[in-house]
Amino acid sequence: MDSRRLIGWTGAFLLAAGLLGHLFAARAIGGSYIAYRDHIFGFFLIAAVTGAAIAGVGRRFWRGRHDVTLLVIGAVQALFGFVIYLQRFHIQ
């Protein structure tokens, strides 16, 4: 397996980890339809906003390396998913 494919798969794995952070947080606060809907919407909203910004930076600094762009977007999503999951402990 070449390095570009490995980087791409790692980015996809991190995207899935970010989504799981949102889903686990929704489940932890009650698991209602509204909680899941809002967390999934939040995941895609964060992905759209940060993805657009990262894609713009990627065009400037690593043109043609879509695997690196996916890796960075996945890392940001995983970080946000982890933080959102941790914030569920602060909900009263």
N, CA, C and O atoms as a Tinker XYZ file with bonds, in Angstrom:
   368  protein
     1  N      0.853000   -1.170000    0.000000    73     2
     2  CA     0.000000    0.000000    0.000000    64     1     3
     3  C      0.903000    1.238000    0.000000    63     2     4     5
     4  O      1.817000    1.352000    0.816000    81     3
     5  N      0.634000    2.148000   -0.916000    73     3     6
     6  CA     1.468000    3.339000   -0.991000    64     5     7
     7  C      1.066000    4.357000    0.074000    63     6     8     9
     8  O      0.012000    4.238000    0.698000    81     7
     9  N      1.911000    5.345000    0.269000    73     7    10
    10  CA     1.704000    6.297000    1.368000    64     9    11
    11  C      0.484000    7.173000    1.144000    63    10    12    13
    12  O     -0.190000    7.537000    2.107000    81    11
    13  N      0.183000    7.520000   -0.094000    73    11    14
    14  CA    -0.996000    8.355000   -0.352000    64    13    15
    15  C     -2.284000    7.630000    0.012000    63    14    16    17
    16  O     -3.207000    8.227000    0.567000    81    15
    17  N     -2.340000    6.364000   -0.299000    73    15    18
    18  CA    -3.537000    5.582000    0.034000    64    17    19
    19  C     -3.666000    5.431000    1.551000    63    18    20    21
    20  O     -4.766000    5.524000    2.095000    81    19
    21  N     -2.551000    5.200000    2.224000    73    19    22
    22  CA    -2.569000    5.077000    3.683000    64    21    23
    23  C     -3.007000    6.377000    4.340000    63    22    24    25
    24  O     -3.790000    6.360000    5.290000    81    23
    25  N     -2.510000    7.502000    3.842000    73    23    26
    26  CA    -2.908000    8.808000    4.385000    64    25    27
    27  C     -4.394000    9.049000    4.137000    63    26    28    29
    28  O     -5.087000    9.557000    5.018000    81    27
    29  N     -4.887000    8.697000    2.968000    73    27    30
    30  CA    -6.310000    8.844000    2.664000    64    29    31
    31  C     -7.187000    8.001000    3.568000    63    30    32    33
    32  O     -8.207000    8.475000    4.069000    81    31
    33  N     -6.793000    6.748000    3.780000    73    31    34
    34  CA    -7.574000    5.876000    4.662000    64    33    35
    35  C     -7.527000    6.363000    6.113000    63    34    36    37
    36  O     -8.515000    6.254000    6.840000    81    35
    37  N     -6.398000    6.888000    6.524000    73    35    38
    38  CA    -6.303000    7.442000    7.880000    64    37    39
    39  C     -7.237000    8.636000    8.025000    63    38    40    41
    40  O     -7.900000    8.779000    9.052000    81    39
    41  N     -7.296000    9.490000    7.018000    73    39    42
    42  CA    -8.222000   10.622000    7.042000    64    41    43
    43  C     -9.672000   10.177000    7.106000    63    42    44    45
    44  O    -10.467000   10.751000    7.850000    81    43
    45  N    -10.021000    9.157000    6.332000    73    43    46
    46  CA   -11.388000    8.634000    6.366000    64    45    47
    47  C    -11.706000    8.033000    7.736000    63    46    48    49
    48  O    -12.813000    8.207000    8.246000    81    47
    49  N    -10.749000    7.330000    8.330000    73    47    50
    50  CA   -10.935000    6.771000    9.666000    64    49    51
    51  C    -11.158000    7.885000   10.690000    63    50    52    53
    52  O    -12.014000    7.759000   11.567000    81    51
    53  N    -10.396000    8.969000   10.584000    73    51    54
    54  CA   -10.555000   10.082000   11.513000    64    53    55
    55  C    -11.896000   10.784000   11.325000    63    54    56    57
    56  O    -12.492000   11.242000   12.300000    81    55
    57  N    -12.377000   10.877000   10.092000    73    55    58
    58  CA   -13.721000   11.424000    9.857000    64    57    59
    59  C    -14.781000   10.573000   10.546000    63    58    60    61
    60  O    -15.699000   11.100000   11.175000    81    59
    61  N    -14.649000    9.263000   10.425000    73    59    62
    62  CA   -15.598000    8.362000   11.092000    64    61    63
    63  C    -15.506000    8.496000   12.603000    63    62    64    65
    64  O    -16.527000    8.441000   13.290000    81    63
    65  N    -14.302000    8.670000   13.131000    73    63    66
    66  CA   -14.131000    8.856000   14.576000    64    65    67
    67  C    -14.796000   10.147000   15.037000    63    66    68    69
    68  O    -15.381000   10.191000   16.119000    81    67
    69  N    -14.711000   11.192000   14.229000    73    67    70
    70  CA   -15.383000   12.448000   14.563000    64    69    71
    71  C    -16.891000   12.283000   14.607000    63    70    72    73
    72  O    -17.551000   12.796000   15.511000    81    71
    73  N    -17.434000   11.571000   13.635000    73    71    74
    74  CA   -18.875000   11.321000   13.630000    64    73    75
    75  C    -19.279000   10.485000   14.837000    63    74    76    77
    76  O    -20.318000   10.740000   15.445000    81    75
    77  N    -18.476000    9.495000   15.188000    73    75    78
    78  CA   -18.791000    8.679000   16.359000    64    77    79
    79  C    -18.784000    9.499000   17.642000    63    78    80    81
    80  O    -19.588000    9.245000   18.539000    81    79
    81  N    -17.891000   10.476000   17.745000    73    79    82
    82  CA   -17.894000   11.357000   18.913000    64    81    83
    83  C    -19.214000   12.087000   19.044000    63    82    84    85
    84  O    -19.754000   12.212000   20.143000    81    83
    85  N    -19.740000   12.573000   17.919000    73    83    86
    86  CA   -21.036000   13.250000   17.933000    64    85    87
    87  C    -22.153000   12.276000   18.302000    63    86    88    89
    88  O    -23.036000   12.613000   19.090000    81    87
    89  N    -22.115000   11.078000   17.739000    73    87    90
    90  CA   -23.175000   10.106000   18.010000    64    89    91
    91  C    -23.137000    9.626000   19.453000    63    90    92    93
    92  O    -24.189000    9.449000   20.067000    81    91
    93  N    -21.959000    9.415000   20.003000    73    91    94
    94  CA   -21.854000    9.007000   21.407000    64    93    95
    95  C    -22.336000   10.118000   22.330000    63    94    96    97
    96  O    -22.956000    9.839000   23.356000    81    95
    97  N    -22.064000   11.363000   21.986000    73    95    98
    98  CA   -22.552000   12.483000   22.793000    64    97    99
    99  C    -24.070000   12.558000   22.739000    63    98   100   101
   100  O    -24.710000   12.812000   23.759000    81    99
   101  N    -24.658000   12.342000   21.567000    73    99   102
   102  CA   -26.119000   12.364000   21.440000    64   101   103
   103  C    -26.744000   11.245000   22.258000    63   102   104   105
   104  O    -27.772000   11.436000   22.908000    81   103
   105  N    -26.116000   10.079000   22.221000    73   103   106
   106  CA   -26.630000    8.953000   22.997000    64   105   107
   107  C    -26.521000    9.225000   24.495000    63   106   108   109
   108  O    -27.409000    8.852000   25.262000    81   107
   109  N    -25.440000    9.870000   24.908000    73   107   110
   110  CA   -25.206000   10.111000   26.324000    64   109   111
   111  C    -26.168000   11.144000   26.903000    63   110   112   113
   112  O    -26.453000   11.110000   28.100000    81   111
   113  N    -26.668000   12.051000   26.089000    73   111   114
   114  CA   -27.588000   13.057000   26.623000    64   113   115
   115  C    -29.051000   12.648000   26.464000    63   114   116   117
   116  O    -29.942000   13.486000   26.594000    81   115
   117  N    -29.299000   11.413000   26.193000    73   115   118
   118  CA   -30.668000   10.922000   26.167000    64   117   119
   119  C    -30.997000   10.078000   24.967000    63   118   120   121
   120  O    -31.901000    9.245000   25.038000    81   119
   121  N    -30.304000   10.259000   23.872000    73   119   122
   122  CA   -30.521000    9.418000   22.704000    64   121   123
   123  C    -31.826000    9.664000   21.984000    63   122   124   125
   124  O    -32.323000    8.771000   21.298000    81   123
   125  N    -32.396000   10.848000   22.118000    73   123   126
   126  CA   -33.640000   11.136000   21.417000    64   125   127
   127  C    -33.357000   11.440000   19.946000    63   126   128   129
   128  O    -32.215000   11.665000   19.545000    81   127
   129  N    -34.411000   11.440000   19.172000    73   127   130
   130  CA   -34.292000   11.753000   17.754000    64   129   131
   131  C    -33.680000   13.136000   17.561000    63   130   132   133
   132  O    -32.823000   13.328000   16.699000    81   131
   133  N    -34.122000   14.094000   18.364000    73   131   134
   134  CA   -33.636000   15.475000   18.241000    64   133   135
   135  C    -32.150000   15.554000   18.561000    63   134   136   137
   136  O    -31.412000   16.273000   17.888000    81   135
   137  N    -31.702000   14.828000   19.576000    73   135   138
   138  CA   -30.275000   14.846000   19.929000    64   137   139
   139  C    -29.437000   14.297000   18.786000    63   138   140   141
   140  O    -28.420000   14.890000   18.424000    81   139
   141  N    -29.848000   13.177000   18.215000    73   139   142
   142  CA   -29.103000   12.607000   17.087000    64   141   143
   143  C    -29.129000   13.540000   15.883000    63   142   144   145
   144  O    -28.106000   13.758000   15.234000    81   143
   145  N    -30.306000   14.089000   15.589000    73   143   146
   146  CA   -30.435000   14.995000   14.443000    64   145   147
   147  C    -29.512000   16.198000   14.592000    63   146   148   149
   148  O    -28.807000   16.574000   13.655000    81   147
   149  N    -29.525000   16.794000   15.775000    73   147   150
   150  CA   -28.706000   17.991000   15.992000    64   149   151
   151  C    -27.213000   17.677000   15.941000    63   150   152   153
   152  O    -26.437000   18.465000   15.400000    81   151
   153  N    -26.808000   16.556000   16.488000    73   151   154
   154  CA   -25.390000   16.209000   16.473000    64   153   155
   155  C    -24.912000   15.835000   15.068000    63   154   156   157
   156  O    -23.794000   16.181000   14.685000    81   155
   157  N    -25.737000   15.140000   14.306000    73   155   158
   158  CA   -25.366000   14.814000   12.933000    64   157   159
   159  C    -25.318000   16.086000   12.090000    63   158   160   161
   160  O    -24.412000   16.254000   11.273000    81   159
   161  N    -26.284000   16.982000   12.282000    73   159   162
   162  CA   -26.263000   18.260000   11.583000    64   161   163
   163  C    -25.009000   19.052000   11.958000    63   162   164   165
   164  O    -24.369000   19.656000   11.097000    81   163
   165  N    -24.666000   19.046000   13.236000    73   163   166
   166  CA   -23.462000   19.744000   13.686000    64   165   167
   167  C    -22.206000   19.167000   13.057000    63   166   168   169
   168  O    -21.302000   19.912000   12.677000    81   167
   169  N    -22.142000   17.855000   12.945000    73   167   170
   170  CA   -20.993000   17.217000   12.306000    64   169   171
   171  C    -20.830000   17.703000   10.870000    63   170   172   173
   172  O    -19.731000   18.070000   10.456000    81   171
   173  N    -21.921000   17.704000   10.115000    73   171   174
   174  CA   -21.833000   18.117000    8.715000    64   173   175
   175  C    -21.604000   19.615000    8.583000    63   174   176   177
   176  O    -20.941000   20.052000    7.642000    81   175
   177  N    -22.135000   20.411000    9.505000    73   175   178
   178  CA   -21.886000   21.844000    9.468000    64   177   179
   179  C    -20.413000   22.146000    9.746000    63   178   180   181
   180  O    -19.797000   22.952000    9.048000    81   179
   181  N    -19.860000   21.502000   10.759000    73   179   182
   182  CA   -18.439000   21.678000   11.064000    64   181   183
   183  C    -17.592000   21.182000    9.884000    63   182   184   185
   184  O    -16.600000   21.814000    9.519000    81   183
   185  N    -17.982000   20.064000    9.298000    73   183   186
   186  CA   -17.232000   19.531000    8.152000    64   185   187
   187  C    -17.265000   20.492000    6.969000    63   186   188   189
   188  O    -16.257000   20.659000    6.283000    81   187
   189  N    -18.408000   21.124000    6.724000    73   187   190
   190  CA   -18.513000   22.055000    5.599000    64   189   191
   191  C    -17.675000   23.309000    5.836000    63   190   192   193
   192  O    -16.956000   23.762000    4.946000    81   191
   193  N    -17.774000   23.861000    7.035000    73   191   194
   194  CA   -17.064000   25.111000    7.316000    64   193   195
   195  C    -15.557000   24.878000    7.384000    63   194   196   197
   196  O    -14.790000   25.568000    6.713000    81   195
   197  N    -15.133000   23.911000    8.189000    73   195   198
   198  CA   -13.695000   23.670000    8.300000    64   197   199
   199  C    -13.145000   23.044000    7.023000    63   198   200   201
   200  O    -12.001000   23.300000    6.648000    81   199
   201  N    -13.951000   22.228000    6.357000    73   199   202
   202  CA   -13.502000   21.613000    5.113000    64   201   203
   203  C    -13.241000   22.642000    4.030000    63   202   204   205
   204  O    -12.272000   22.520000    3.281000    81   203
   205  N    -14.094000   23.660000    3.936000    73   203   206
   206  CA   -13.878000   24.713000    2.948000    64   205   207
   207  C    -12.598000   25.485000    3.259000    63   206   208   209
   208  O    -11.812000   25.783000    2.360000    81   207
   209  N    -12.397000   25.801000    4.519000    73   207   210
   210  CA   -11.187000   26.540000    4.903000    64   209   211
   211  C     -9.933000   25.705000    4.662000    63   210   212   213
   212  O     -8.940000   26.206000    4.136000    81   211
   213  N     -9.981000   24.443000    5.045000    73   211   214
   214  CA    -8.817000   23.568000    4.869000    64   213   215
   215  C     -8.556000   23.305000    3.388000    63   214   216   217
   216  O     -7.402000   23.243000    2.965000    81   215
   217  N     -9.611000   23.151000    2.604000    73   215   218
   218  CA    -9.428000   22.950000    1.167000    64   217   219
   219  C     -8.778000   24.178000    0.525000    63   218   220   221
   220  O     -7.944000   24.042000   -0.370000    81   219
   221  N     -9.155000   25.367000    0.979000    73   219   222
   222  CA    -8.517000   26.578000    0.477000    64   221   223
   223  C     -7.043000   26.632000    0.819000    63   222   224   225
   224  O     -6.216000   26.991000   -0.020000    81   223
   225  N     -6.714000   26.276000    2.054000    73   223   226
   226  CA    -5.307000   26.226000    2.453000    64   225   227
   227  C     -4.579000   25.125000    1.676000    63   226   228   229
   228  O     -3.426000   25.294000    1.281000    81   227
   229  N     -5.252000   24.016000    1.464000    73   227   230
   230  CA    -4.655000   22.905000    0.725000    64   229   231
   231  C     -4.331000   23.263000   -0.705000    63   230   232   233
   232  O     -3.306000   22.839000   -1.239000    81   231
   233  N     -5.202000   24.046000   -1.336000    73   231   234
   234  CA    -4.919000   24.478000   -2.711000    64   233   235
   235  C     -3.666000   25.327000   -2.770000    63   234   236   237
   236  O     -2.956000   25.338000   -3.776000    81   235
   237  N     -3.399000   26.035000   -1.690000    73   235   238
   238  CA    -2.233000   26.926000   -1.671000    64   237   239
   239  C     -0.945000   26.173000   -1.345000    63   238   240   241
   240  O      0.090000   26.418000   -1.966000    81   239
   241  N     -1.000000   25.265000   -0.380000    73   239   242
   242  CA     0.224000   24.670000    0.141000    64   241   243
   243  C      0.503000   23.245000   -0.329000    63   242   244   245
   244  O      1.667000   22.869000   -0.472000    81   243
   245  N     -0.530000   22.443000   -0.573000    73   243   246
   246  CA    -0.262000   21.077000   -1.026000    64   245   247
   247  C     -1.196000   20.733000   -2.187000    63   246   248   249
   248  O     -1.997000   19.801000   -2.116000    81   247
   249  N     -1.065000   21.511000   -3.241000    73   247   250
   250  CA    -1.885000   21.343000   -4.446000    64   249   251
   251  C     -1.726000   19.918000   -5.002000    63   250   252   253
   252  O     -0.612000   19.415000   -5.154000    81   251
   253  N     -2.860000   19.288000   -5.296000    73   251   254
   254  CA    -2.846000   17.950000   -5.871000    64   253   255
   255  C     -2.750000   16.828000   -4.849000    63   254   256   257
   256  O     -2.816000   15.656000   -5.222000    81   255
   257  N     -2.598000   17.151000   -3.578000    73   255   258
   258  CA    -2.500000   16.120000   -2.539000    64   257   259
   259  C     -3.824000   16.050000   -1.773000    63   258   260   261
   260  O     -3.923000   16.518000   -0.639000    81   259
   261  N     -4.821000   15.468000   -2.400000    73   259   262
   262  CA    -6.143000   15.369000   -1.792000    64   261   263
   263  C     -6.113000   14.477000   -0.555000    63   262   264   265
   264  O     -6.943000   14.627000    0.342000    81   263
   265  N     -5.170000   13.563000   -0.507000    73   263   266
   266  CA    -5.047000   12.693000    0.657000    64   265   267
   267  C     -4.655000   13.493000    1.895000    63   266   268   269
   268  O     -5.151000   13.224000    2.989000    81   267
   269  N     -3.782000   14.461000    1.733000    73   267   270
   270  CA    -3.384000   15.298000    2.870000    64   269   271
   271  C     -4.558000   16.166000    3.319000    63   270   272   273
   272  O     -4.775000   16.357000    4.516000    81   271
   273  N     -5.309000   16.688000    2.360000    73   271   274
   274  CA    -6.491000   17.479000    2.701000    64   273   275
   275  C     -7.481000   16.638000    3.498000    63   274   276   277
   276  O     -8.013000   17.099000    4.508000    81   275
   277  N     -7.730000   15.421000    3.057000    73   275   278
   278  CA    -8.641000   14.531000    3.771000    64   277   279
   279  C     -8.115000   14.209000    5.160000    63   278   280   281
   280  O     -8.893000   14.136000    6.112000    81   279
   281  N     -6.823000   14.017000    5.292000    73   279   282
   282  CA    -6.222000   13.740000    6.594000    64   281   283
   283  C     -6.412000   14.913000    7.548000    63   282   284   285
   284  O     -6.767000   14.710000    8.709000    81   283
   285  N     -6.186000   16.118000    7.086000    73   283   286
   286  CA    -6.317000   17.294000    7.951000    64   285   287
   287  C     -7.781000   17.512000    8.326000    63   286   288   289
   288  O     -8.083000   17.800000    9.484000    81   287
   289  N     -8.685000   17.379000    7.369000    73   287   290
   290  CA   -10.114000   17.519000    7.680000    64   289   291
   291  C    -10.538000   16.434000    8.670000    63   290   292   293
   292  O    -11.292000   16.715000    9.601000    81   291
   293  N    -10.069000   15.215000    8.486000    73   291   294
   294  CA   -10.387000   14.127000    9.410000    64   293   295
   295  C     -9.846000   14.389000   10.802000    63   294   296   297
   296  O    -10.521000   14.113000   11.794000    81   295
   297  N     -8.626000   14.924000   10.886000    73   295   298
   298  CA    -8.043000   15.220000   12.194000    64   297   299
   299  C     -8.837000   16.307000   12.910000    63   298   300   301
   300  O     -9.069000   16.216000   14.115000    81   299
   301  N     -9.251000   17.326000   12.179000    73   299   302
   302  CA   -10.058000   18.394000   12.783000    64   301   303
   303  C    -11.406000   17.839000   13.242000    63   302   304   305
   304  O    -11.871000   18.166000   14.334000    81   303
   305  N    -12.027000   17.016000   12.429000    73   303   306
   306  CA   -13.317000   16.430000   12.794000    64   305   307
   307  C    -13.185000   15.509000   14.009000    63   306   308   309
   308  O    -14.041000   15.522000   14.894000    81   307
   309  N    -12.123000   14.719000   14.053000    73   307   310
   310  CA   -11.920000   13.845000   15.211000    64   309   311
   311  C    -11.715000   14.674000   16.473000    63   310   312   313
   312  O    -12.222000   14.321000   17.537000    81   311
   313  N    -10.980000   15.765000   16.360000    73   311   314
   314  CA   -10.765000   16.642000   17.506000    64   313   315
   315  C    -12.078000   17.257000   17.969000    63   314   316   317
   316  O    -12.367000   17.259000   19.166000    81   315
   317  N    -12.874000   17.777000   17.047000    73   315   318
   318  CA   -14.173000   18.336000   17.405000    64   317   319
   319  C    -15.081000   17.265000   18.003000    63   318   320   321
   320  O    -15.758000   17.529000   18.997000    81   319
   321  N    -15.113000   16.076000   17.429000    73   319   322
   322  CA   -15.945000   14.998000   17.964000    64   321   323
   323  C    -15.548000   14.623000   19.375000    63   322   324   325
   324  O    -16.409000   14.372000   20.218000    81   323
   325  N    -14.247000   14.584000   19.643000    73   323   326
   326  CA   -13.757000   14.265000   20.983000    64   325   327
   327  C    -14.145000   15.357000   21.973000    63   326   328   329
   328  O    -14.580000   15.060000   23.086000    81   327
   329  N    -13.992000   16.608000   21.579000    73   327   330
   330  CA   -14.337000   17.723000   22.464000    64   329   331
   331  C    -15.831000   17.745000   22.740000    63   330   332   333
   332  O    -16.243000   17.972000   23.878000    81   331
   333  N    -16.643000   17.516000   21.730000    73   331   334
   334  CA   -18.091000   17.504000   21.918000    64   333   335
   335  C    -18.503000   16.346000   22.804000    63   334   336   337
   336  O    -19.409000   16.494000   23.624000    81   335
   337  N    -17.865000   15.205000   22.662000    73   335   338
   338  CA   -18.157000   14.080000   23.548000    64   337   339
   339  C    -17.786000   14.423000   24.985000    63   338   340   341
   340  O    -18.536000   14.106000   25.909000    81   339
   341  N    -16.642000   15.064000   25.184000    73   339   342
   342  CA   -16.238000   15.448000   26.545000    64   341   343
   343  C    -17.163000   16.490000   27.132000    63   342   344   345
   344  O    -17.374000   16.494000   28.345000    81   343
   345  N    -17.720000   17.370000   26.328000    73   343   346
   346  CA   -18.622000   18.407000   26.828000    64   345   347
   347  C    -19.918000   17.835000   27.367000    63   346   348   349
   348  O    -20.610000   18.499000   28.138000    81   347
   349  N    -20.251000   16.651000   26.989000    73   347   350
   350  CA   -21.503000   16.070000   27.499000    64   349   351
   351  C    -21.452000   15.866000   28.991000    63   350   352   353
   352  O    -22.502000   15.765000   29.626000    81   351
   353  N    -20.263000   15.802000   29.581000    73   351   354
   354  CA   -20.144000   15.646000   31.025000    64   353   355
   355  C    -20.501000   16.955000   31.742000    63   354   356   357
   356  O    -20.743000   16.946000   32.949000    81   355
   357  N    -20.537000   18.069000   31.021000    73   355   358
   358  CA   -20.814000   19.362000   31.649000    64   357   359
   359  C    -22.268000   19.777000   31.479000    63   358   360   361
   360  O    -22.657000   20.844000   31.954000    81   359
   361  N    -23.073000   18.972000   30.822000    73   359   362
   362  CA   -24.483000   19.297000   30.625000    64   361   363
   363  C    -25.235000   18.901000   31.893000    63   362   364   365
   364  O    -25.089000   17.788000   32.398000    81   363
   365  N    -26.036000   19.827000   32.391000    73   363   366
   366  CA   -26.793000   19.571000   33.622000    64   365   367
   367  C    -28.134000   18.973000   33.304000    63   366   368
   368  O    -28.914000   18.689000   34.213000    81   367
